[in-house]
Amino acid sequence: MLRRTTGLAVLTALATACGGGAPTQEQIDQARDNVGVALIAASQARAALELLGILPVYTCGESRRSFVGKAAQSVQAQVGCVTASTEALDATTDAVILSFPEGSCEVREHTVSGQTAFKYSGGEDRMEVKADLRQLRVDDDALQAEVGYGTCGDESRYFALAEGPLPRKPEYTFRVDSRVGKRDGLPIIGGTSLVFNGPGELTGPEGTNRLTFTELEYELGERAPKEGEALLETADGRTVKASFSTTLWRLGEMELTIDDRDPVTVPIVR
């Protein structure tokens, strides 16, 4: 019995030295908090791309000024509380200006207020669309993002660059550079869900954490992703992977893997 106990102790020591095993509750709590902060950063890019989705995608070959007029009418028809107008900025750029009133203007299941201009530059062979959304508030949070896409002539590429002080967490600053390729059959812009990828950084009292978001899919109006992965490389040298699946999402949960420890299932921070 003594020999077997000693052998078990040796195996346990080796397993501990090589890593693995269940994480401690303290490690789980810290990792869950880190993921919650990272998802606030991701939600800035998500909100920006969702707002881009209320405008129709430019149809190649159509007159730019004709299109922006139709785009303004389309937004006005979709969202009764928004005021949409157009403006010719110069010979190569026209804008759709959207004004959302204070209060209860609901857009794609979010409350939006403020004003922004979606600027369309180029012509029938290549169109670039950009909007600075920093004058908007979404669900009472300042939206600190630029968003846009290029289309015609090659694959359409969407982007959302979000950076600044983190809403609800002023001790943090963040940067998320989300670039999304539009692919047939994948609901990215304008559908009932949105998928994006991108690197980022999150800087706070503990230092700078590096972020990588992979195939994060959100349902409209949801703060937590239903599919995909968020990877954090923390300032203190840890790796935290949060994995999302539809099955766990329905239960309000996600899977956390901390370093090489065993995965654990925990409630999603909303």
Secondary structure, DSSP 8 states (H G I E B T S, - for coil): -HHHHHHHHHHHHHHHHT--S---HHHHHHHHHHHHHHHHHHHHHHHHHHHHTTS----TTS-HHHHHHHHHHHHHHH-TT-EEEEEEEETTEEEEEEEE-SS--EETTEEEEEEEEEEEEE-SS-EEEEEE-TTEEETTEE--EEEEEEESSS--EEEEEEEEEETTEEEEEEEEEEEEE--TT---SSSSEEEEEEEEEEEETTEEEEEEEEEEEEETT-SS-SEEEEEEE-TTS-EEEEEE-HHHHHTTEEEEEETTS--EEEE---
